[in-house]
Amino acid sequence: MRYVVRFLSLLAALGLAACGVQMGDNSARTPITGSAGGATSENANAQLERCDQSLGTVAVVEDQNAQWYGRMRNEYQIQSTVPLIRLLIQQSNCFVVVERGRAFQQMQGERALQQSGELRQGSNFGQGQMVAADYSMNPMITFNARGTQGLGTALGGIPHVGAFGFLAGGLSKNEASTTLTMVDNRSGVQLAAAEGAASNFDFNLFGAGWGGGGGGGLGGFSNTPQGKVLAGSFADAYNQLVRAVRNYRAQEVKGGLGTGGTLGVQGGSTPASKALNKK
């Protein structure tokens, strides 16, 4: 019984320590940390892939009508993946991020004020200054589950641990799998795709979560253990994508891309079909 008392005392101490506000508290962080300014970054995760030079401009666009997006908001109170992924991208210096989200409306509003004559002269919001997005990056959650494995049974046979095995039963595994795809905005061709995965353990005592940390984080990703594992999964997917595009080699289609391909059909009008008809 004394082991149970010691264990509960430790948990109580941790809970009291969390009552104060601690700036830079690591328990409230996701695997995506730090900041970015231009090509420089501070306190970025050491495992994040980096590039010596940027490969182009990119806009992050998420499908807000997708089923995974609604679940992410309703179950985990995560508002958007965009801020998280944009921080990853800028810290890596592999792409230059351009705004195509909600702040884009503010950009358009400033231009409307310029056109109405309300802004001071020299404000310089005229045409021809906005940077094009060469690529679009699209995030998606493909698998997201809490409590996929428990450790209560595994710990029950260890000496002195069995006395509070009911506590160990609250230790469960969270897992997530995500994908990132990157599309060329001029041609519509998908240039790269990557899958990422991550997992962590969540301790629940009498139904109360002890693994979530605190703080709002990046759009709510640090509020819950599941939010953190999702952030880790997106970081893994981004690293995989960067490794792929570093060694990018364009796909080639005989006869030209988008002109019918090499698979002809009888009576068709594409070059491959015409070659088939001549046989």
C-alpha positions as CSV (number, residue, x, y, z in Angstrom):
1,M,0.0,0.0,0.0
2,R,2.9,2.3,0.7
3,Y,3.8,2.2,-3.0
4,V,0.4,3.5,-3.9
5,V,0.7,6.4,-1.4
6,R,4.1,7.3,-2.8
7,F,2.8,7.2,-6.4
8,L,-0.2,9.3,-5.6
9,S,2.0,11.8,-3.7
10,L,4.2,12.2,-6.8
11,L,1.2,12.8,-9.1
12,A,-0.1,15.4,-6.6
13,A,3.2,17.2,-6.6
14,L,3.2,17.3,-10.4
15,G,-0.3,18.7,-10.4
16,L,0.5,21.5,-8.0
17,A,3.6,22.4,-10.0
18,A,1.4,22.8,-13.0
19,C,-0.8,25.4,-11.3
20,G,1.7,28.2,-11.8
21,V,2.3,29.8,-15.2
22,Q,5.7,28.9,-16.6
23,M,6.9,30.6,-19.7
24,G,8.8,28.2,-22.0
25,D,7.3,25.2,-20.1
26,N,8.6,22.1,-22.1
27,S,5.6,20.0,-20.9
28,A,3.3,22.3,-23.0
29,R,5.3,21.9,-26.2
30,T,4.8,19.8,-29.2
31,P,7.6,18.2,-31.2
32,I,7.4,21.4,-33.3
33,T,9.1,24.1,-31.2
34,G,10.8,27.5,-31.5
35,S,10.4,30.2,-34.0
36,A,11.4,31.4,-37.5
37,G,12.3,34.7,-39.1
38,G,13.2,34.7,-42.8
39,A,15.8,32.0,-43.4
40,T,16.8,31.8,-39.7
41,S,15.2,29.8,-36.9
42,E,15.5,29.6,-33.1
43,N,15.0,26.6,-30.9
44,A,13.8,24.4,-33.8
45,N,13.6,20.7,-33.3
46,A,17.1,19.2,-34.0
47,Q,15.5,16.4,-36.0
48,L,13.9,18.8,-38.5
49,E,15.3,18.6,-42.0
50,R,16.8,21.8,-43.4
51,C,17.8,23.1,-46.8
52,D,20.7,25.4,-47.8
53,Q,18.4,27.2,-50.2
54,S,14.7,27.5,-50.8
55,L,13.1,25.5,-53.6
56,G,10.2,27.9,-54.3
57,T,7.2,29.5,-52.7
58,V,4.4,27.4,-51.1
59,A,0.9,28.0,-49.7
60,V,-0.5,25.6,-47.2
61,V,-4.2,24.7,-48.0
62,E,-6.3,22.2,-45.9
63,D,-9.6,20.7,-46.9
64,Q,-12.0,22.0,-44.3
65,N,-14.8,19.9,-45.7
66,A,-12.9,16.6,-45.1
67,Q,-14.1,14.2,-42.4
68,W,-10.7,14.3,-40.6
69,Y,-10.9,18.1,-40.3
70,G,-14.2,18.0,-38.5
71,R,-13.1,15.3,-36.1
72,M,-9.9,17.2,-35.4
73,R,-11.9,20.3,-34.3
74,N,-14.7,18.5,-32.5
75,E,-12.7,15.9,-30.5
76,Y,-9.4,17.6,-29.9
77,Q,-10.2,21.3,-30.2
78,I,-7.5,21.8,-32.8
79,Q,-8.5,24.6,-35.1
80,S,-6.1,24.2,-38.0
81,T,-3.0,22.4,-39.2
82,V,-1.9,25.4,-41.2
83,P,0.1,27.4,-38.5
84,L,1.9,24.3,-37.4
85,I,3.0,23.3,-40.9
86,R,3.9,26.8,-41.9
87,L,6.3,27.0,-38.9
88,L,7.9,23.7,-40.0
89,I,8.3,24.9,-43.5
90,Q,9.9,28.3,-42.6
91,Q,12.2,26.7,-40.0
92,S,13.5,24.3,-42.6
93,N,14.3,27.0,-45.2
94,C,13.2,24.5,-47.9
95,F,10.3,26.8,-49.1
96,V,9.2,30.4,-48.7
97,V,5.7,30.5,-47.2
98,V,3.1,32.8,-48.8
99,E,-0.2,33.7,-47.2
100,R,-3.4,32.3,-48.7
101,G,-5.4,31.9,-45.5
102,R,-7.5,34.2,-43.4
103,A,-4.8,36.9,-43.3
104,F,-5.2,37.1,-47.1
105,Q,-8.6,38.8,-46.6
106,Q,-6.7,41.5,-44.6
107,M,-4.2,41.9,-47.4
108,Q,-7.1,42.4,-49.8
109,G,-8.7,44.9,-47.4
110,E,-5.6,47.1,-47.4
111,R,-5.6,47.1,-51.1
112,A,-9.2,48.2,-51.1
113,L,-8.4,51.1,-48.8
114,Q,-5.6,52.1,-51.1
115,Q,-8.0,52.1,-54.1
116,S,-10.5,54.1,-52.2
117,G,-7.9,56.8,-51.4
118,E,-8.0,56.3,-47.6
119,L,-4.4,55.3,-47.2
120,R,-1.6,57.8,-47.1
121,Q,0.4,58.5,-50.2
122,G,3.4,56.3,-50.4
123,S,1.7,53.4,-48.7
124,N,2.6,51.5,-51.9
125,F,-0.2,48.9,-52.0
126,G,-0.5,49.0,-55.8
127,Q,-0.8,46.1,-58.2
128,G,2.0,43.7,-59.1
129,Q,3.6,43.2,-55.6
130,M,2.0,40.0,-54.4
131,V,4.3,36.9,-54.7
132,A,2.9,33.9,-56.5
133,A,2.6,30.5,-54.8
134,D,4.6,28.1,-56.9
135,Y,3.3,25.1,-55.0
136,S,0.4,24.1,-52.7
137,M,1.0,21.8,-49.7
138,N,-2.1,19.8,-48.5
139,P,-2.2,18.1,-45.1
140,M,-4.4,15.2,-44.2
141,I,-4.9,13.0,-41.2
142,T,-5.2,9.4,-42.3
143,F,-5.2,7.6,-39.0
144,N,-5.8,9.0,-35.5
145,A,-6.6,6.8,-32.5
146,R,-6.4,7.0,-28.7
147,G,-5.8,4.1,-26.3
148,T,-4.6,1.6,-29.0
149,Q,-2.5,-0.2,-26.4
150,G,-2.5,-0.4,-22.5
151,L,0.3,-1.3,-20.1
152,G,-1.7,-2.4,-17.1
153,T,-1.3,-6.1,-18.0
154,A,2.4,-5.8,-18.7
155,L,3.1,-4.1,-15.4
156,G,1.0,-6.4,-13.3
157,G,3.6,-9.1,-13.0
158,I,6.4,-6.8,-11.8
159,P,7.1,-7.0,-8.0
160,H,5.5,-4.2,-6.0
161,V,3.9,-2.8,-9.2
162,G,1.0,-5.2,-9.0
163,A,-0.2,-3.4,-5.8
164,F,-1.4,-0.5,-7.9
165,G,-1.9,-2.2,-11.2
166,F,-5.2,-0.4,-11.5
167,L,-3.2,2.8,-11.9
168,A,-1.0,1.3,-14.6
169,G,-4.2,0.3,-16.5
170,G,-4.7,4.0,-17.2
171,L,-1.5,4.2,-19.3
172,S,-2.5,3.9,-22.9
173,K,-0.9,4.6,-26.3
174,N,-2.0,7.2,-28.8
175,E,-1.1,6.9,-32.5
176,A,-1.5,9.0,-35.6
177,S,-0.6,8.8,-39.3
178,T,-0.7,11.8,-41.6
179,T,0.1,12.7,-45.2
180,L,1.4,15.8,-47.0
181,T,1.1,16.2,-50.7
182,M,2.7,19.0,-52.8
183,V,1.2,20.2,-56.1
184,D,2.7,22.4,-58.8
185,N,0.2,25.3,-59.1
186,R,0.9,26.0,-62.7
187,S,0.5,22.6,-64.1
188,G,-1.6,20.9,-61.4
189,V,0.9,18.0,-61.3
190,Q,1.6,16.4,-57.9
191,L,5.3,16.8,-57.3
192,A,5.7,14.9,-54.0
193,A,3.8,13.0,-51.3
194,A,4.8,11.7,-47.9
195,E,3.4,9.9,-44.9
196,G,4.3,10.5,-41.3
197,A,3.6,8.6,-38.1
198,A,4.0,9.2,-34.4
199,S,2.9,7.8,-31.0
200,N,3.0,8.6,-27.3
201,F,1.6,7.4,-24.0
202,D,-1.2,9.0,-22.1
203,F,-1.8,8.5,-18.4
204,N,-5.4,8.8,-17.1
205,L,-6.0,8.6,-13.4
206,F,-9.7,8.2,-12.4
207,G,-10.6,9.6,-15.8
208,A,-8.4,12.7,-15.6
209,G,-5.7,13.1,-18.2
210,W,-2.1,13.7,-17.0
211,G,-0.3,13.7,-20.3
212,G,-1.7,16.8,-21.9
213,G,0.5,19.6,-20.7
214,G,-0.9,23.1,-20.9
215,G,-1.2,26.2,-23.0
216,G,-2.9,26.8,-26.2
217,G,0.1,25.8,-28.4
218,L,-0.1,26.0,-32.1
219,G,-3.8,25.9,-32.8
220,G,-4.4,23.6,-29.8
221,F,-1.9,20.9,-30.7
222,S,-0.3,21.1,-27.2
223,N,-3.5,20.8,-25.2
224,T,-3.8,17.0,-25.4
225,P,-1.6,14.0,-25.8
226,Q,-3.4,13.3,-29.1
227,G,-2.7,16.8,-30.3
228,K,1.0,16.3,-29.6
229,V,1.2,13.0,-31.4
230,L,-0.6,14.6,-34.4
231,A,2.0,17.3,-34.4
232,G,4.8,14.7,-34.3
233,S,3.2,12.8,-37.2
234,F,3.1,16.0,-39.4
235,A,6.7,16.8,-38.5
236,D,7.7,13.2,-39.6
237,A,5.7,13.6,-42.8
238,Y,7.3,16.9,-43.6
239,N,10.8,15.4,-43.0
240,Q,10.0,12.6,-45.4
241,L,8.7,15.0,-48.0
242,V,11.9,17.2,-47.8
243,R,14.1,14.2,-48.2
244,A,12.2,13.3,-51.4
245,V,12.3,16.7,-53.0
246,R,16.0,17.2,-52.3
247,N,16.5,14.4,-54.8
248,Y,13.7,15.5,-57.0
249,R,13.7,14.2,-60.6
250,A,10.8,15.1,-62.8
251,Q,8.6,12.3,-64.2
252,E,8.7,12.1,-67.9
253,V,6.0,10.8,-70.3
254,K,7.0,9.9,-73.9
255,G,5.3,12.3,-76.3
256,G,4.7,15.0,-73.7
257,L,3.0,15.3,-70.3
258,G,-0.8,15.6,-70.5
259,T,-1.1,14.8,-74.2
260,G,-2.6,11.4,-73.9
261,G,0.1,9.3,-72.4
262,T,1.5,6.1,-73.8
263,L,-1.6,4.0,-73.4
264,G,-3.5,4.2,-76.6
265,V,-7.1,3.2,-77.3
266,Q,-8.5,2.1,-80.6
267,G,-10.1,4.9,-82.5
268,G,-8.6,7.5,-80.2
269,S,-7.0,10.8,-81.2
270,T,-3.9,10.9,-78.9
271,P,-0.5,10.2,-80.4
272,A,-0.4,6.8,-78.7
273,S,-3.9,6.0,-80.0
274,K,-3.0,7.1,-83.6
275,A,0.1,4.9,-83.5
276,L,-2.1,2.0,-82.4
277,N,-4.5,2.6,-85.2
278,K,-1.7,2.3,-87.8
279,K,-0.8,-1.2,-86.7
